[in-house]
């Protein structure tokens, strides 16, 4: 995860006074996917740029929904990762999360983490960043910020309340109205609210957050770590995949928001194509169902989540990346896995409706099909499988976009600039411009 913002920012960090940043969120490294990965890279990049960074988080559990080896669900623990002090608080992790169990899971961390957060009072950070999910941490982050006179920053990876109701995890008009009202009230009390896409920024504005307080902070990719290989991926040999086979890869969380059941149906529909092979890599609550549906097919290979050191080889085993997504999750979440897909320089098929940001990003440099439309997905896979030149052309366009728009250095430079402004005004309360 090593990567400085820039040489100039590092030099500047040597001259400016130390800045203190507290990051408060559920997920953190060594989780390899999703929010934990990005929170860790943010923390370490800020530390390299001269900030003093502390993190309050839970022990690693995602996406397997089980506590990682060497960690305990019930103990407080302090670790040092690079130049970042990481303090872990207990959390209850259900083996098969449902709507109610997810709420209890989030509540357990929100309550257990309170002593750890308020133990930072004497440290007095300049900026407090709350990472959502989960909104249950937000009241404590706001209260702590007021007590320390720190600037408060909310970073939204998912609009979890909207998504929970859209996906049927939570139900009831009154409950929805109440939950969205509380969410909006809390969001409006942060000095800065950032999120990962333009559509999600617009959603924040619709929730009542003033435009000057909104900040675009897209998920990034280290284009020096994820890049097109000039040799065949080691996974092709390890998985005994024929040299002339076209590999369709899904790599990431296997949960409700992903709509991954379409992959099983597509694999079944393409079982007659001996030259098309599906590799489905990841873990999550829906993996068992997916294995039941297509694990017996000769054209399917399942892998558990792979070590980060192997990520580039894994992404390069793909001739075609496939990114399913449920229609009712559109623009409430932006799949973090997309950045690596694009940076790998392989062709991408995304299931996205016209007008959504996922569609707008992928369609000029990949293939888009309607969400949950298995026939369209199968047709797109066959079309790309039979057209090597088109795959190469789309892959090159995807790589170029990743280099210019999604590089970790570019995104972190913008974040550093906003943080410096916040720290310089940390004792004032004026609205940001």
Number of C-alpha atoms within 10 A of each C-alpha: 14 10 16 19 22 16 10 10 16 16 12 13 18 11 9 11 10 13 20 20 24 27 26 27 28 28 27 28 21 17 21 20 21 19 24 23 17 22 21 23 22 21 26 22 26 28 23 22 25 21 23 20 23 23 26 24 26 32 29 26 22 23 20 20 16 17 19 15 9 7 15 17 19 14 13 18 15 13 11 10 13 13 17 20 17 24 20 28 27 20 28 19 20 13 13 13 16 14 14 10 15 16 14 17 17 19 18 17 24 24 15 19 26 16 11 18 20 16 11 15 13 8 12 18 24 24 24 26 24 27 27 22 20 23 23 18 22 24 14 19 26 23 13 21 23 12 12 19 18 27 25 24 28 28 22 25 26 22 22 17 18 18 19 17 18 18 15 12 14 18 13 9 10 9 12 16 11 10 14 15 13 12 19 16 14 16 22 18 16 22 23 24 27 20 27 21 22 16 19 23 22 15 16 23 18 12 16 12 23 16 16 13 19 23 21 17 20 21 23 25 26 20 21 11 14 22 22 20 14 7 8 12 17 13 16 18 12 8 12 8 19 14 11 9 16 24 25 24 25 24 25 24 24 24 17 18 20 18 19 24 22 21 25 22 18 20 24 18 13 19 18 11 13 13 17 23 23 27 21 26 19 20 22 21 18 17 21 12 14 19 16 10 16 21 17 11 14 14 21 20 18 18 12 14 19 15 11 14 9 11 17 19 21 21 27 28 24 27 24 25 27 26 25 25 26 21 18 15 23 23 24 20 23 23 21 20 18 22 22 24 30 32 31 28 28 27 29 29 22 24 27 27 19 13 11 15 19 24 20 14 15 22 18 12 21 23 20 25 22 19 22 19 13 20 15 16 25 19 14 16 23 15 13 21 19 13 10 13 10 15 20 16 15 23 24 20 18 25 25 16 18 26 18 10 13 22 20 23 18 15 19 23 18 14 17 17 11 14 21 14 11 21 19 12 15 18 13 12 11 9 10 14 7
